[in-house]
């Protein structure tokens, strides 16, 4: 954020033109970043993680222990507060940036995204949701990808036109 703040301060970046878009791990980063700043005009998060406690438990059932590897070997039972702190679903009250969540109904992160969406709605945060029937973690064909890009651009245009 220090780099973004410097770009805005120096006039290189227009704070009314800053948007975020990413999928998978990048979407997880967007979800977390929005709990820390309101600098961005709007964001699109496709297939990110918002509840690292739940995601760890789901992956662990599949025999996957990679999440603790990203956290210095710490598991939820060792550091429950760490997992809560990095989980945006527990910090939705800090999110004021309009957010478009996108998820395929067959994505392993579907339940996580739906939990995040419901928590954001309950907190009154500006959130929209697009689900793609029959889709997994990515979009399977060019028609869906085109639809997705079109919807993301419409979302950004709509957020840009709103008065701050």
Residue pairs with C-beta under 8 A, 6 or more apart in sequence:
1 33
1 36
1 37
1 39
4 13
4 18
4 39
5 39
7 13
8 14
8 15
8 18
8 39
15 39
15 41
16 41
16 160
16 164
17 41
17 160
18 39
18 40
18 41
19 40
19 41
19 42
19 43
19 44
19 156
19 159
20 30
20 33
20 34
20 40
20 42
20 43
20 44
20 45
21 30
21 43
21 44
21 152
22 29
22 30
22 44
22 45
22 46
22 48
23 46
23 47
23 48
23 138
24 46
24 47
24 48
24 137
25 48
26 48
27 45
27 46
27 47
27 48
27 49
28 48
28 49
28 50
29 48
30 43
30 44
30 45
30 48
31 45
31 48
31 49
31 50
31 88
31 116
32 86
32 88
33 40
34 40
34 43
34 88
34 94
34 95
34 97
34 99
35 88
35 91
35 94
35 95
36 94
38 96
38 97
40 97
41 97
41 98
41 156
41 159
41 160
41 164
42 97
42 98
42 99
42 100
42 155
42 156
42 158
42 159
42 160
43 97
43 98
43 99
43 100
44 99
44 100
44 102
44 152
44 155
44 156
45 99
45 100
45 101
45 102
46 101
46 102
46 103
46 148
47 102
47 103
47 104
47 107
47 109
47 113
47 137
47 138
48 109
48 113
49 55
49 109
49 112
50 87
50 88
50 89
50 112
50 113
50 115
50 116
50 119
51 87
51 89
51 90
51 112
51 115
51 116
52 67
52 83
52 86
52 87
53 76
53 80
53 83
53 84
53 87
54 111
54 112
54 115
55 67
55 109
55 112
56 67
56 68
56 75
56 76
56 83
57 76
58 108
58 111
58 112
59 65
59 66
59 67
68 74
68 75
71 79
71 82
71 86
74 82
76 83
84 90
88 95
88 116
89 112
89 115
89 116
89 119
92 116
92 119
92 120
92 122
92 123
92 125
93 123
93 125
95 120
95 123
95 125
96 125
96 126
97 126
98 126
98 127
98 128
98 155
98 159
98 162
99 120
99 125
99 126
99 127
99 128
100 127
100 128
100 129
100 130
100 151
100 152
100 155
101 113
101 116
101 117
101 127
101 128
101 129
101 130
102 129
102 130
102 131
102 132
102 148
102 151
102 152
103 109
103 110
103 113
103 114
103 129
103 130
103 131
103 132
104 110
104 131
104 132
104 134
104 135
104 136
104 137
104 138
104 139
105 131
105 132
105 133
105 134
105 135
106 134
106 135
106 136
107 113
107 135
107 136
107 137
108 137
109 137
110 131
113 129
117 127
117 129
120 127
121 127
128 155
130 148
130 151
132 139
132 144
132 148
135 144
139 145
139 148
